[in-house]
């Protein structure tokens, strides 16, 4: 209908798929993602050998696995980036329902791997974390509902997406996984704001979130321990936060040198949640700032390209995916620098992890597909015509 009203820009008839994909793609974002993956492999060589030695594997066992899963994630990302927004919507909705069912069945079929939180399914040769795949699917599903609510006689999509967000948060808190619950709720709130939600409603949801956090603090030892550790004036040097903070301080501007770091021998999650501490110790603040710059580039460029879109679904879904990548990186970096409570969240495309790498590949592939240049007029063109 949009094309019928406003018309189409001229397209090149018979243009092959790959040249068309390359011409319309945001190549800056793609390049940034490839560099982040390369940085992750570089840091994997530094951070993972101690864990491989403790578990009896070859020194670069985890680097090899990261290269495998990362390469698979890149292939998935490229394939998804070639799809149309309609195909992304269908695939995202189907993926959401599949991952939601998997999340709901975790208390029955999942395993905690001795860590006290049932977040994964064990497949024998690997494990799968449904919440990682739920995030991009939920964003697509919510964007579909919110955009449908703007149509005449459309469904109450905003309220339905809120109900689904609350249900997901309850399932995640039951694991417990407060980090993923916070990330999903925050991403949904950003999408709801872009969709035109009243500030009073968002303020009310924020107040309810604070109340829920207070109840969790009173009734969850796991949650209370992390909050107390974050608010404490003194950091226990034997905790992961203590090791990470010391590594960041030791690294300084240029780092202690490749292979000269010691935090990887103390941090059990040096190759996953706290990989940026290894980067800060061995390569210094300069590499950390470079990684931050890459995440800013991916997020901000995507948002600027989405401003030009006229389709509400594309704007909302793209905004949610860009916010997801940016906020997950922000949370991971903030935890390592002790600016946020510990949440157990990976750094997208840098940290080791099969589920997280594949899920981020899916999210970035969808984002690249939604931010491709399409044969349509831009929002600025419509605004100029209305005011001329």
GIWORA-V465214 format. One line per field, one symbol per residue. ss: DSSP state (h for helix, s for strand, l for the rest). psi: psi as a letter, one per 20 degrees, with the letter a starting at -180 (. if undefined). burial: + if it has 16 or more other C-alpha atoms within 10 Angstrom, else -. A space follows every 50 residues. Layout:
BEGIN
ss: ???
psi: ???
burial: ???
END
This chain:
BEGIN
ss: lhhhhhllllllllllhhhhhhhhllhhhhhhhhhhhhhhhhhhhhhlhh hhhhhlllllhhhhhhhhhhhhhhhhhhhhhlllhhhhhhhhhhhhhhhh hhhhlhhhhlsllllllllsssllllsslhhhhhhhhhhhhhhhhhhhll llllllhhhhhhhhhhhhhhhhhhhllhhhhhhhhhhhhhhhhhllllhh hhhhhhhhhhhhhhhhhhhlhhhhhhhhhhhllllllllhhhhhhhhhhh hlllllllllllhhhlllllllllhhhhhhhhhlhhhhhhhhhhhhhhhh hhhhhhhllllhhhhhhhhhhhhhhhhhhhhhhhhhllllllllllllll lllhhhhhhhhhhhhhhhhhllllllllhhhhhhhhhl
psi: gghhgirqqpropjpqgghgghhiqnhgggggghggghhggghhhhhhhg hhghjjrqhkghgghhhghggghhggggghiirrhghggggggghghghg ghghighgirqikjiioniqppjfirqpohhghhghghgggghggghhii qpkrrmhghghgghggggggghhigqmhghgggghggghgghghikqqhh ghhghgghggghhgghhhiohgghhhgghhiphppoiirgggggghghgh hbgiriqpiiqihhihohkhiehkhhhgghghiahghghggghghggggg gghhhhhiqhohgggggggggghggghggggghhghjkiqqpilpropjg qqpgghggghggghggghghjqpqmqqrhhggghhhi.
burial: --------------------+--+++--++-++-+++++++-++++++++ ++------+++++--++-+++-++++++-++++-+--++-+++-++--++ -+++-++--++-----+++++-----+++++++++++++++++++++++- ------++--++--+--++-+++-++++++++++++++++++--+----- ------------+--++-----++-+--++----+----+++++++++++ +++-++----++++--+++++++++++++++++++-++--++-+++++++ +++-++-+++-++++++++++++++++++++++-++++-+++++++++++ +++++++++++++++++++++++--++-----------
END
